[in-house]
Amino acid sequence: MADLSQLLQQGMRRRHLNAQALAERTGIRTPRIRAFAQDGAHGPVHPTQAELAELAAALALPLPEVLDAARTSQTTPLTVTGHMT
């Protein structure tokens, strides 16, 4: 299962859209689309349900697939234990 960033990048390539063109179609700000395409749903900028629905419609992707991709867990960051002396 693809994560959101992969799904968006593939959809944008298939439709020959860049982040700005997708922003114009959806009304979502370009920096947010860039963040979703780069970091997926688990980066510092989280997509709303409405944004996911707009992205799915603009890229002609099934909404359940986009919602699943947004929920796909990525590897968790490593936790550093101990201390420096």
JOCOR-V128542 format. One record per residue. RES is the residue in one small letter. SS is DSSP state (H for helix, E for strand, C for the rest). PHI is phi in whole degrees, 0 to 359 (NA if undefined). PSI is psi in degrees with one decimal (NA if undefined). Layout:
BEGIN
res={RES RES}
ss={SS SS}
phi={PHI PHI}
psi={PSI PSI}
END
This chain:
BEGIN
res={m a d l s q l l q q g m r r r h l n a q a l a e r t g i r t p r i r a f a q d g a h g p v h p t q a e l a e l a a a l a l p l p e v l d a a r t s q t t p l t v t g h m t}
ss={C C C H H H H H H H H H H H H C C C H H H H H H H H C C C H H H H H H H H H H H H H C C C C C C H H H H H H H H H H C C C C H H H H H H H H H C C C C C C C C C C C C C C}
phi={NA 281 273 299 298 295 298 293 299 295 296 292 295 298 268 58 241 259 298 294 295 293 298 295 286 255 87 277 297 305 299 292 297 300 296 295 290 272 255 74 274 254 277 290 250 258 285 274 299 296 296 298 295 294 296 300 295 294 260 54 251 296 304 301 293 293 297 296 296 289 269 302 280 262 297 280 296 289 261 270 248 92 214 270 243}
psi={132.4 150.4 173.9 -40.9 -42.6 -44.3 -43.8 -44.6 -42.4 -44.3 -39.7 -40.0 -44.0 -36.7 -0.5 48.4 142.7 179.9 -38.6 -42.8 -39.3 -36.7 -41.5 -35.1 -30.1 -26.2 0.3 137.4 142.7 -44.6 -33.1 -43.3 -42.2 -41.4 -43.1 -41.0 -29.4 -48.0 -9.7 -157.4 -8.0 11.0 -166.4 -20.3 119.0 131.2 147.7 167.2 -40.1 -41.7 -41.3 -40.9 -40.9 -41.8 -42.6 -45.8 -44.2 -30.6 5.7 46.2 146.7 130.3 -44.1 -34.3 -41.0 -43.3 -41.2 -41.3 -34.5 -25.1 -12.2 125.6 138.0 170.0 140.4 146.5 149.1 141.3 128.8 126.6 161.9 -171.5 162.2 142.3 NA}
END
